[in-house]
Amino acid sequence: RHLEKTFKKIIDDSPYIDGYIYEEKGVVAGYVLCTFSYSNEWGGHYVHIDELYIKPEFQNMGFGTKILEYIENVYQDEVVGVTLLVNEDNEGAKYLFERKGFDENMYVQMYKIIK
């Protein structure tokens, strides 16, 4: 729905969003979109993985792990942590994130779209 707007922000070098495409042997296997914020509770900036998508034919091949490790390495000197959201019924993604050290927090995400 917002793909063109998001892509333009990335191309325009917005300080609020980065995007990466993951290729395997010249074929796009997936992508990740990262946004940035600050947390008083955490004591610093953090990166939020807004979207991490692996095409079905590339799932369960270690690409999600590689992308998560890449994000941690790229931003390790700039942020204190990484956040993400996962659908409760996406067991494969939850398993991946838990294996990579992500924990559920005690908060319920709430939102209000104003535009």
C-alpha positions as CSV (number, residue, x, y, z in Angstrom):
1,R,0.0,0.0,0.0
2,H,2.8,2.5,0.9
3,L,5.6,0.9,-1.2
4,E,6.3,3.8,-3.5
5,K,6.3,6.3,-0.6
6,T,8.6,4.0,1.4
7,F,11.0,3.4,-1.5
8,K,11.2,7.2,-2.2
9,K,12.1,7.8,1.5
10,I,14.9,5.2,1.3
11,I,16.2,6.6,-2.0
12,D,16.1,10.2,-0.6
13,D,18.3,9.0,2.2
14,S,15.8,9.6,5.0
15,P,17.4,9.3,8.5
16,Y,14.3,7.4,9.6
17,I,14.3,4.3,7.3
18,D,16.7,2.0,5.6
19,G,16.0,-0.9,3.3
20,Y,18.0,-3.9,2.1
21,I,17.3,-6.5,-0.6
22,Y,18.7,-9.9,-0.1
23,E,19.7,-11.8,-3.2
24,E,20.8,-15.4,-3.7
25,K,22.7,-16.1,-6.9
26,G,21.2,-13.0,-8.5
27,V,17.6,-13.8,-7.5
28,V,15.8,-11.6,-5.0
29,A,15.1,-13.8,-2.0
30,G,13.7,-11.2,0.4
31,Y,14.0,-7.8,2.0
32,V,14.1,-6.0,5.3
33,L,12.9,-2.5,6.2
34,C,14.4,-0.8,9.3
35,T,13.2,2.3,11.1
36,F,14.9,4.1,14.0
37,S,13.8,5.6,17.3
38,Y,15.0,6.4,20.8
39,S,14.0,4.7,24.1
40,N,14.5,6.3,27.5
41,E,13.8,2.9,29.0
42,W,16.6,1.3,27.0
43,G,18.9,4.4,27.3
44,G,19.5,5.0,23.6
45,H,18.5,4.7,20.0
46,Y,17.2,1.4,18.6
47,V,16.5,-0.1,15.2
48,H,13.0,-1.5,14.6
49,I,12.7,-4.1,11.9
50,D,9.5,-2.9,10.3
51,E,9.3,-5.7,7.7
52,L,11.4,-8.8,7.1
53,Y,10.2,-10.9,4.2
54,I,11.6,-14.0,2.7
55,K,10.0,-15.4,-0.4
56,P,8.4,-18.8,0.4
57,E,10.8,-20.7,-1.9
58,F,13.7,-19.3,0.1
59,Q,12.3,-19.9,3.6
60,N,14.0,-22.4,6.0
61,M,17.3,-21.9,4.2
62,G,19.0,-19.6,6.7
63,F,18.4,-16.3,5.0
64,G,16.3,-14.8,7.8
65,T,19.2,-15.6,10.2
66,K,21.7,-13.9,7.8
67,I,19.5,-10.8,7.5
68,L,19.1,-10.5,11.3
69,E,22.9,-10.9,11.8
70,Y,23.5,-8.4,9.1
71,I,21.2,-5.8,10.7
72,E,22.9,-6.3,14.1
73,N,26.3,-5.9,12.6
74,V,25.5,-2.8,10.5
75,Y,23.9,-0.9,13.4
76,Q,25.9,-2.3,16.4
77,D,27.8,1.0,16.9
78,E,24.7,3.2,16.6
79,V,21.9,1.5,18.6
80,V,21.4,-0.2,21.9
81,G,18.9,-2.8,20.7
82,V,16.6,-4.2,18.0
83,T,12.9,-4.5,18.0
84,L,10.4,-6.2,15.7
85,L,6.8,-7.4,15.6
86,V,5.7,-10.9,14.7
87,N,2.2,-12.3,14.0
88,E,1.3,-14.7,16.8
89,D,0.4,-17.4,14.3
90,N,3.7,-17.2,12.4
91,E,5.4,-20.0,14.3
92,G,8.4,-20.2,11.8
93,A,9.2,-16.5,12.3
94,K,8.8,-16.7,16.1
95,Y,11.1,-19.7,16.2
96,L,13.7,-17.9,14.2
97,F,13.5,-14.7,16.3
98,E,13.7,-16.7,19.6
99,R,16.7,-18.6,18.3
100,K,18.4,-15.3,17.5
101,G,17.9,-14.0,21.1
102,F,14.6,-12.0,20.8
103,D,12.2,-12.1,23.7
104,E,8.6,-11.1,24.0
105,N,8.1,-8.0,26.0
106,M,5.4,-7.1,28.6
107,Y,3.8,-4.5,26.5
108,V,0.8,-4.7,24.1
109,Q,1.3,-2.6,21.0
110,M,-1.3,0.0,20.4
111,Y,-1.6,2.4,17.5
112,K,-3.6,5.2,16.0
113,I,-3.3,6.2,12.4
114,I,-3.8,10.0,12.0
115,K,-3.2,10.4,8.3
